[in-house]
Amino acid sequence: MSGLVFQHFAYATRQQVAFKEIYYGYDGAVGRWESLQAAGRSVGNGTLPLRDFFPWVTDAATVARAEHALVEPLARPDADGSWGFVPPARGASTAPAVALLRNSGPAVRRRTLVPGEPPPFPTDLIQSVGVFLLDGAGAALRASGVLRELRRALPLARITVFATPDAEAALALCPYVNQRVTLPSLTGRAPDDALVTAVREEIGQQFSGAFDLTINPVRGEDASFANRLMQDTGAPLRLGCRVGRPVRGYYADAFLTHVAPAPAVLLGALTAGEADPATEVWTSPAGERAAAALLAAGVPARWRCAVGLSASVGTGGLSELCRRLAARGDTALVLVGEEAARGAAARIAGETGGACLNAVGRLGFDGLCALLRRCDLFVGTGAPVEDIAMAAKLPMVGTGPEHGAPTAEAMESAIAAWLADRARL
């Protein structure tokens, strides 16, 4: 033996261990390393079996304090905690784990997030997050709770949301986001489509290395290629919901480092407490005033029923329902819907007289959110009003996916039963 000794500072700092926890999948590495530090402070001139702290170590390696092993460290921390070679070079600190990961290429493991388990990576090192909501205003509203809980879990992180133009109004007043980036809709295109390729290249050029973590909280098929775009940013952590099968030659799960069965499990991986993904809508004082002024012009009634109108779906059954509800005398109808439904709204308003407030086309997105929050229930269909009603947790009575195409009589019966229950509260 030549008596040669080398010094390898692979587990010297918490950031280094955090990198290994993320990259190699050493679950709990940071916590185990901290336990080792605590034990090492009182070990004196003895040794500790390393496998007692790091279960991936299977040999007889031991841990001893440098001064008792008669080793003079070639690097050590200075008074500020920054590591450098002797003599200490101030400012030459070890790079954070996320920075090391960016330079190491994509993670080589795709791991499943398990409900109820603690975060499988050190969340305190996450400083910048990209959230990809590329399926329209509805997706942005359905992810409102995710954005709130993400901000709660990472209060100091910079959060950037990528969304399509039709989601701009929904996100404009979101208090949890630092930056919004608008991308063209890619839904329905092929993976090698020219626009998909162009957007990927732009993402790679503009946001390479910008994020420690990216998230796609949309459940189901990744029709907008959000998972692929997340990888194009070079983010070392890429979280999304499981798809499990290739679609149009695109295997979305392949671009994730961590997959979950549902958005709530994604949130559970980022916060030690119980996540609440309940949705919400955001309004401004101007929107609240506009909604209040519009309702003040309507007929007073015990209940307000918002009726969502869509020109593409048709309004025959809703017209009959509105006539039936107007005859009750205790329910005010608030007509809401897309601009193309103006004609249908005018006809219904003419048929129902003073029991109806026609709000179609009279409020912006912000005011429409405030208006729907002031209603008691929602019936009908159409974007974006149906998405807003769902995000505002407005009860949907008599219509919706679970009801199919109900008759006016069936809708009236369901609404009457719901109002009767409410009256008894």
Secondary structure, DSSP 4 states (H G I P E B T S, - for coil): ---------SSSSHHHHHHHHHHT--TTHHHHHHHHHHHHTT-TT--EEGGGT-TT--S--EE--TTTTT---SEEE-TTS-EEESSP-TT-PPPPHHHHHHTT-S-S--EE--TTSPPSS-GGG--EEEEEE-SHHHHHHHTHHHHHHHHHHSTTSEEEEEE-GGGHHHHTT-TT-SEEEE----TT--TT-HHHHHHHHHHHHHHTT--SEEEE---S--TT-HHHHHHHTT-SEEEEE---S-BTTB-GGGG-SEEESSHHHHHHTT-SS-----------HHHHHHHHHHHHTS---SEEEEEEE-TTT--HHHHHHHHHHHHHSSEEEEEEE-GGGHHHHHHHHHHHGGGEEE-TTSS-HHHHHHHHHT-SEEEE--TTHHHHHHHTT--B-S-SGGG-S--HHHHHHHHHHHHHHHHH-
